[in-house]
Amino acid sequence: MYRDINIIPNGHLPGVRHTEESSNGLTTFDIIVCKEEKFVAIEVSFQVTTNSVIERKAGQAKSRFEQIEGAGYKMAYVIDGAGNFERENAIRNLCTYSHCTVAFSHDELNVLCEFLRNYFVPNNE
């Protein structure tokens, strides 16, 4: 049932670029999960201290989400670390432009797994 699902670290989504107008420069995502023509991009952010990574990802979230959703794909984030949670507006932005956002814990990662299962294997075929 799950054998034909691929997990690709530092992968790309077909047609998703840094900007909509860009003719090259496919966007790299931390993890791509795919099965046939279904794709999920997963971005992971764990910051012990505050830095600009979460702000950069939050700034890109809306345009990435619009491209991904327009292509029929899904976007998910795994976010954890005190440094990220100190950036409340950035976290809120990522949650707004995501199909699934979880923290890095066993229970939360199970939520992500269930989201992926429901997307790739509807009704748990």
C-alpha positions in Angstrom: 0.0 0.0 0.0 2.8 2.4 0.8 5.6 0.9 -1.3 5.1 3.3 -4.2 5.4 6.5 -2.0 8.8 8.2 -2.5 10.5 10.4 0.0 13.1 12.8 -1.5 15.3 15.0 0.7 16.1 18.4 -0.7 13.6 17.8 -3.6 11.6 19.9 -6.0 8.0 20.0 -7.0 7.2 20.0 -10.7 6.7 23.6 -11.9 7.1 25.3 -8.5 9.7 28.0 -8.9 11.3 30.7 -6.7 8.9 33.2 -8.2 5.9 32.6 -10.5 7.6 34.6 -13.3 10.8 32.6 -13.1 11.6 30.4 -16.1 14.3 28.5 -14.1 15.2 28.1 -10.5 13.0 25.3 -9.2 12.4 25.7 -5.5 14.1 23.2 -3.2 12.1 21.9 -0.2 13.5 20.1 2.8 11.5 16.9 2.0 9.2 15.9 -0.9 6.8 13.1 -0.5 5.3 11.8 -3.7 3.2 9.1 -5.3 2.4 9.2 -9.0 1.1 12.8 -9.6 0.5 13.6 -5.9 3.2 15.7 -4.1 3.6 17.1 -0.6 6.4 19.6 0.2 7.6 19.6 3.8 9.7 22.3 5.3 11.4 21.7 8.7 12.5 24.5 11.0 14.1 23.9 14.4 15.7 26.8 16.0 17.0 27.0 19.6 17.7 30.7 19.3 16.0 33.3 17.2 17.4 33.9 13.7 16.2 34.9 10.3 15.4 31.4 8.9 11.9 31.4 10.2 11.3 34.9 9.0 12.6 33.9 5.5 10.3 30.9 5.4 7.4 32.9 6.6 8.1 35.6 3.9 8.0 32.9 1.2 5.0 31.0 2.6 2.2 32.8 0.7 3.7 32.7 -2.8 4.8 29.1 -2.3 1.4 28.0 -1.0 -0.4 29.7 -3.9 1.9 28.0 -6.5 1.7 24.6 -4.7 -2.1 24.7 -4.3 -2.5 25.9 -7.8 -0.6 22.9 -9.0 -2.8 20.6 -6.9 -0.1 19.7 -4.4 0.1 20.1 -0.6 2.4 22.0 1.8 3.4 21.0 5.3 5.7 22.4 8.0 7.4 20.8 11.0 8.3 23.7 13.4 9.9 23.5 16.8 12.5 25.2 19.0 12.1 28.1 21.3 13.7 30.4 18.8 10.9 29.8 16.3 8.1 30.2 18.9 9.5 33.6 19.9 8.5 34.7 16.3 4.8 34.5 16.7 3.9 36.4 13.6 6.1 34.2 11.4 4.7 31.0 12.9 1.1 32.4 12.3 2.0 33.1 8.7 3.4 29.5 8.2 0.2 28.0 9.7 -2.0 30.2 7.5 -0.2 29.1 4.3 0.0 25.4 5.1 -2.2 22.3 4.7 -0.6 20.8 7.8 1.6 22.3 10.5 3.0 20.3 13.4 5.7 20.5 16.1 8.5 18.0 16.5 7.0 15.5 18.9 5.8 11.9 18.5 2.1 12.9 18.8 2.5 15.8 16.4 4.5 13.8 13.8 1.6 11.2 14.0 -0.7 14.1 12.9 1.6 14.7 9.9 1.7 10.9 9.1 -2.1 10.8 9.2 -2.3 13.8 6.9 0.0 12.1 4.4 -1.9 8.8 4.7 -5.2 10.6 4.0 -3.8 12.4 1.0 -1.9 9.5 -0.6 -4.2 6.7 0.4 -7.8 8.1 0.7 -10.1 6.0 2.8 -7.0 3.9 3.7 -7.4 1.7 0.7 
